[in-house]
Amino acid sequence: MSFAYNASCILQVIRQNEYNTSSFTYCDQQGTMLSYHGHRIDLAMIKDMVEGQLETYQTHLRRTFFFGEEIPADLLPDFDITKLVDDTQNRSTGYTFLEDPRNGLAKFKESYGKWLLSDDKRRSRFTYHNGTGIFWKPQWAIEFIAAFEALELDLAPGLIFSAGPSARTTEFGRQLLREMPGARRNLGMVLQNVSLNATTDKTSHQRMLDRFVPHIPTREWAYVLLRHLAIFRPFIDYLVRQIYQDDEAVDLRYSFYLWPGISGTMKNQRLKEKLCQITLKYLGQGHGLKFWRNLTTTVLQFGVDEQVNETNRQYYYDVANMHTTSTSVAKYGGNTSNLIGVDSRVTAGCIRVGQNWHKRIGLSSQTIQSLTVSTSPIATISQSSASVIEEIKAFRDQSISAIKASVSEIMAEFSLLYFPPPPRPRTWLPVISNVEVHPSRLVAFRKFMNDPDAHWSCPEQAIFVESIVRGRENVLGVLATGFGKTTTVMFIASAFSPGKSTVVIMPLAALHEDFHERARQYGLKACRWRMDGKFDGFSNIITAAIEDLMQDKFIE
């Protein structure tokens, strides 16, 4: 019954989305003015909002961190963003490109603290000497940390507005600065641009689907973010460790999260309120991030960028190698760019979407141009060529190449239409599904069981494993008692979910300890979820009772 109820709720959401119409209409042929329920919004107003918020942040920074004084030039460095490196495949806990020694940003780590203590009046105001050393005054330190949280509430909207498309408020507030076990960091360098990468898709029926979607702010806001994190954030982290040295939860937030806080990461309600204040000031109406996501979608759909569409078309190199693009990305890495399993065309397309946003609202982006992959290149004749004859020859050669590429595409499409796929190979498993189980699954299963002669207990067990490994969603497996449900869950958690936690919902409390004991026999860490948070959140398997699903803390 619960499955049927959940399915009906999801279907209702899908149907609502199918009939959802845009709340925006264009008021001019150039696409520079929109109407939102009769309220006019000019793209120039959005540009003023992005630039005005940058000035607001700078004013707030000068007032809070520099007490109204001018900011010293050495604390406003110009980073060469194009030379910053990022090890996108590094999954080491705590990694961030900001501390990669090749970037040399560590030299700014103590610069603000040194400036603060360089003046005798400031030093006596904020510190005291107890005979053994210098200590920060706790009351001032706590107020300063709180002021830093308020400063970040001016920084975050500027990044959102300048980047255009954005993650939801809940995902944005929980974005990671560093790698965590089982969770990828959200801040990174993507195609020589500073990027806030969304990694979770919660859209209606595709909830909790792993993605990699870069959101690129303008170069001005990228500089602001880098200075914020390389110069001022280290000092705040230091104060937090001094004042809250016995609070592991606070230390964890300030160590790993992009938007930390004493009581929790950036709250979606506070971010929504801040967004409403800013949009009311510049757009005439207060709106949250849902409105903003709808607005950016409408603006970017006006005059669709054909190069983005061209970039994301099927690669026929993959067809020539007898596999699909998804297989190439997942198994061979031929089209990866910034993350294992991420298609470089999708990444490049997202970058171009951000650049198109900057262009539409008239911002000076200065972002690095993304990669483009065009199967039908369009040749143009340069007016500065010294020889018209040579230009015509070059144009001819490019045209011939384009024609050949088009013919090759058409032949590949016809081959897929008129040549049937080969028959499915015969295996010892009875044919009960159109899912073909890869032989490597059995090899991995035997290694997990520590038995070279181990076999699947039933065909359904193998198909269940294959479906999960391929990333299919909402897989319903119904197996009788003793047919390997528990073993399957532990096998997947061990072999295919390294660094992640597998959550298992169990109906009876008496089953938890038995399940934990079996997990330990397989060399896995297992624990039970508790509302007070006193459990190992990095366990391979976390069990929970059905009633736990109703708790807000469990959902968080």
N, C-alpha and C positions, 0 to 999 in steps of 0.2 A: 504494500500500500504506500509506503514512504517513497519507493522508487517511482510509482505511478504519479504520486503527488508532485515530486520534484520535476518529473518529465513534463507534466502539464504546466507547471510554473515557467519552465524554460521555454516551452512552446509558445506560451502567452507573450513572453518578452520578445521572442523572435517575430511573432505576428505584429506586435506593436511597432517594432522597428521597421517592418516592411511597409507600414502605412504612415510612418512618420514623415511629415513634410517640413521643408525648411521654413524657418520663421523670418528669413531675410529675403528681400527683393531688391534688385538693382534699380537705381533711379536715373542712371545715365548710361549712354552707350559705351563709355570708356571704362566702366566698371570701377569708378573711383568713389562712388557714393551709394550707400545702401540704406534701406529702410527696415527697421526692426519694430514691428507692430506700430508703424507710423512714426517712429523716432528716427531721425536722420543721423547717420554715422558716416563721416568722411574719412578716407584713408589718411588724409593729412592730419586728422585728429589723433590717429593711432601713432603716427610718426612723432607728433608732439608729446604723446604719452611716454613713448620709449625714451626719448631724449630728456624729457622732464624728470622722469624717474631716476635717470642717471645722475642728474644734478641733485636730486633729493638725497640719493645715497651718499654722494660726495659730501654734501652739507652735513648729513647725519654723522658720517665718519669723522669729519673735522671737528664737529662739536663734541662727540663722545670720546674719541680716542686721542684727540689732540687739543681738547679743551678750548676750542675756538681759535687756536693758533694755525698758521699756515703749515701745511704738510711738507716736511723736508723732501727735497728732490730725490735723495737716496732711498726714500721709502715709497717712491712712485716709479719704480724701474719699468722700462719698456722691454718686455720679454720678446725674444725672437721665436714666435710660436711655430714657425715653419721648421725650426731645428729641434723642437722638443720631441723626444722619442718616448714610445710607450710599448711595453711588452704585453701585447693583447692576449697572448697565450699563457701568461704567468698567473697561475691559480694559487700562489703561495699566500697564506693568510697574512693580511696586513699590507699587501703590495699596493702601491699607488705610484703613478708616474711622477707625482710631485717629489717623491723622495728617491727616484732613480738617480744614481750618482752621475749618470751621463748628462743629465739636464742641469746640474749645478745649482738647483734652487735651494739646497740646504744652507747656503751662505746667508740667506735672508731670515733664517729661522729665529735668530736671537736679536735681529736688528731693532724691532720695536721695543723690546725690554731694555735694551741698552739706551735707546733714546729716552725712555720714560725715566730711567734712573740717572740720566746725565745731568739733570737739574736738581739742585739741593732742595728747593721748595717742594718739588714733586716727590722726591725721595722721602722726605720727612712726612709728607702727607699720606703716602700710601704704605710705608714700611716702618718698622720699629726694630730696635736692636736690644736683645735681651741679655747681652753679655757673651753669648756664644756664637751669634751670627745674626744676619738680617732676615726678618720674616715679614710677610705681607699681612696687613691688617685685615682680619677676616671679613668684617662688615663691608669694607670698601671692595674687597675681592668679590664678594657675593653680588653686590650691586653692579660691579663691572661686568660680571658674567651675564647677568640679566640684561644689561644694556647691549651686550653683544648679540643676544638672542633677538632683541628688538631691531638691531642693525641688519640682521639676516632677513628679517621680514620686509626690509626695503630692498635687499639684494635679490631675493627669490622672484618677486614679480617682474623686476627688470629683465631677468634671464628668460622668464616665461614669455613676456611680451616681445622681446627682441628675437627669440627663436621661432615664434609663430606657433606651429603645432606643439602640443604638450601632452605629457602624461596626466593622469587624473590627480586630484589633490592628495589622495591617500598615498598613491605610489610616489608622488613627488616629495612629500614630507618624509618618506622612509628611504630616500635614495642613499646609496652607500658611497662613501669616499674611498674605502679600501675593500680589498677582497675579504670575504668571510667564508667560513666553511659551508659549502653548498649554496652560496649566493655570490653572484658576480657584482663587482662594483659598477656604479652608474656613471662615474666621472672618468673620462678617458680622452685620448687623442684619436680622432677619426679622420683619415685623409688630410692630415695636417691642419685640423681644426679642433679646438676645444669643444667637447660635446658632452651633453647630459643624456645618457643613453637609457631609454625605457626598455625594460626587460620582461615585463609581464603584461599580457593582454587579457583583460577581464570583460571583453565585449560580449554581452548577452550569452549566447550558447557556446562561445569560444572562451569561456572563463579560464583563467589561470594558465593560458597557453604561453610558453616561453617565446619571447621575441628578442630582437635586437634592433631597436629603432633609434638612430642618433638624432638629437635635437640640437641645432647649431645656433648659438647666439651670435650677434654681430661681433666684429673684432674688438670694438670698444668695450662691450660687456665682457668679452673673454678676458681682456686685460684686467678688468675690475675683479673678476672671479679669481684669477691667478694670484693677484696681489692679496686679496682677502684670505686665501688659503695658505699662501706661502709666507706671509708676513704677520698677519694679525691672528689667524687661527692658532698657530703654535703657542703664542703667548697665552691665549685663553685655555688651551689644553693644559698648559703648565699650571695655571691657577686652579683649574678643576682638580688636578691631581694633588695640589697642596691642601685644598679645602675639603674635598670629598674623597680622601684617600682610602677610606674604609667602605665606600659605597661602590660595589662592583658594577651595578647597573649603570650608574652615571659614568663611570670610567669606560665601560663598554660603548656607550653611545658616543662619547667624545673621541673615542679611538677609531671607530669604524664608520659612523654615519656622517653624511654630508651636512645635514641640518639637525644637529643634536640639541638637547635641552636638558635642564636639571630634572624636570618631571617627565620627560618623554621627548620623542622626536617632534619635529614641527607638526602641530595639530592642523588637520584639514579645516577646522572651523576658523582658527586664527588666520590661516592663509586666505580663506574665502573672504573673511571680513576685510583684510588688507586689500585684496583685489577689488572688492566692492568700493572701498574708499577711493582708490586710484581711478577706477573707471568712472565713478561719479564725477570726479574732478575734471577729467579730460574728455569723457564721452557723453556726459550729461545724465547718465544713468548708472547705478551701481549694479555690477554683475559679478558672478563668480566664475570659476574655471569652466564649468559646463557651457556657459554662454560663450566664453572665449574659444573653446574648441569648436563650437558650431560656427562661430564667426570666421575663424581661420579656414575651416573647410569650405565655406561659401566663397571666400575671397580667392582661395587657391584654385577653385574649380572654374573660375572665370578665365577663359583662355588657357586651356590645358596645355602643359608643357609637353610637346610631342617627343622631345629628347628623353624625358623621363620614361615615357611609355616604351620608346625604342630600346632604352637601356635594359628594361626588364623583360624583354622578349626571350623566348626559348633559345638557348645556345645549341646550334647544330653540331658543334664540336662534341657535345655529349651524346647526341644521337649517333654520330659516327663511331663513337667508342662503345656503342651498344648498351647504353644505360641512360636513364633520365637525368635531368639536371639535379633533382633532389637527391638521387643516388650519388651523383658525382660530388655534391657538396658534403654529404654525410660520410661517405666512405673513402673518397680519394682526395678531398681537399682542393680540387682543381679550381674552384670558383670562390674560395674563401678569402676574406679580406681582414676582418677585425675580430672575429670570434670563430671558434671551431663550429662548423655547420652553418655559418652565415654566408649567404650568397652575396658576392661583392656587388652585383647589379642592384640588389635591394638597398644595400648601404649607399651606393653612389646615387641611387634615385632619391633616397631620403635627404642626402646632402643637397641635391639640386632643388628639392622642394623648399628647403630652408632658404637657399639663395633666391629662389623665385619669390618667397615671402618678403625678403629684404628689398628686392627690386620693386615689388608691387606697392609697398608703402613708402618707398623713396628713401630707404636707409642706406648709408654707406657701409656695405657689408664687409668688404675686403677679405672675405673668406676664400680659401683655396678652392679652385674649380674642381668638381668631382670628376670621377672617371665616367666616360660614356662609351657605350658599345653599340655601334650602329651597323646593322646588316645591310643597309642601303645607303651608303655615304652620298652626300650631296656635294658635288664639286663646285667651287666658285673660282672665277678668274680674277687674279689680283691686278689692280690698276697700276701697281708699281713695277710690274715685270718689264725687263729690258727688251724682251723679244716676244712679240705677239705669236709668232710661229711656235715657239717653245711652250707658250701658255696653252695653245690649242692642242698640242700633242699631249701635254699633261692632262688636260681636260678629257681628251679622248681615252687615255689609259685609265683614268679614274672611272669614266663611264662604262668602259668594258668590264672593269672589275666589279662595278655595281650590278651590271647585267648578269655576270657569271654568278654572283652571290645570290641574286634573286632566283635564277634558274635552279641553283642547287637547293634553295629552300623549297621551291615548288616540287622538285623531284622527291625530296625527303618527305614532304607532306603526302604526296601521292603514294609513296612506298608504304607509309603507315596506314593509308586507307585501303589499298588493294592487296597487300600481302598480309595474310592472317598471321597472328602470333603463333609461335611453335607450341606443340602440345606440352602440357604440364608433365614433368618427370614423375615416374612412379616411385613411391617410397613404401616403406613397410607400414606407414600409418594409413588407416582407412580414410577415404576422401569424404570428409564431413564439412569442409569449408573451402572457400576459394583462396584462403590464406596459405601461402607456401612457406613452410618453416625452414629457415636457413640452417644448413648442417652445423654451422658453428655454434648454434644454440645448444645442441646436444653435447658438443665438446666442452663448452663452458659448464653445462649442468653436471657432467661427470667429474670435472675438476672440483666443482663446489661440493659434490657428494663424496669426493675422495674415493671414487669407485670407477675404475676404467670400464666396467661392464654395465653401469647404471643406464636405465631406460626410463622414458616417460611412463607415468602410471596409466595414462590414457591419452588419446589424441587431443582431447580438449585442453589438457594441461599444456601441451606444446603450443597449441594455437593461442592460448591465453598469453603465454610468455612472448611469442612473436608479436602479438598485437600491442602489448605494452612497450616492448623494445622499439617498435617502429614509431611510437609516439601517438598511437590512436587514443582518442578521448572516450570517456564514458563506456569502458569495456565492462560488460556484465558477464561474469563467469559463474555458472551454476554447476557445482560438482558435488557428488555424493560424499558421505563421510568416508575418510580414508583414501580419497583419490588425489591428494596432494595439494590442497588449497594452501595450507600453512607452509609447506615446503616451497611452493611456488613463490609466495610472498617473500620468504627469506632469501630465496635464490636471486630474485630480482633486486632486492635491497643490497645484496652482497656484490653481485656481478655487474649490475647496470646502473647503480645509483651511488657511486663513490662520492663521498663528501656531502651527501644529502641525507635527509631524514624521511623515512617512509612512515606515514601515519596510518595506523590500523584501528578501525572502529570495531569494538567487540561488544556484544549484547549483554554478556554476563560477567560480573566482577570476578567470579571464580576462575575464569579463563585466562585472566591477565598473567598471573604468576606462572602458570603452565606454559603460556606462550613465551614469556621472558626466558624461562629455563631452556626451552628448545632453541631459542635464538642464541643463548650463550653457548650451547653445544656446537653451534655452527660458527662460533667465533665472532658473533655480532653483539654490539652493545644495545640493550633494550631497557626502556623505562616506561612508566605510566605518567601521562600528563596530569599536572595538578594546577588548580586555579591559583595557588599562592606563588607559582613560578619556581618552586623548589624541585626541579627535575633537570636532568641533563638534556638541554636543548640540542646538543650535537650528537645524540644517540643515532645509531643506524635505524632503529625502529622505535617509534613512540606510539603506545597504545592509548586509546581513549574510550570512555563509555559513551553510549548513545546520548545520555542526558548532557554530556559535556558540549555537544554540538549547539546547545541553546545559549551557551555562555559567550558574552562579547569578547572576553579575554582569549577564548579559544580561537575565535575567528580572527582576531588580531594577530 
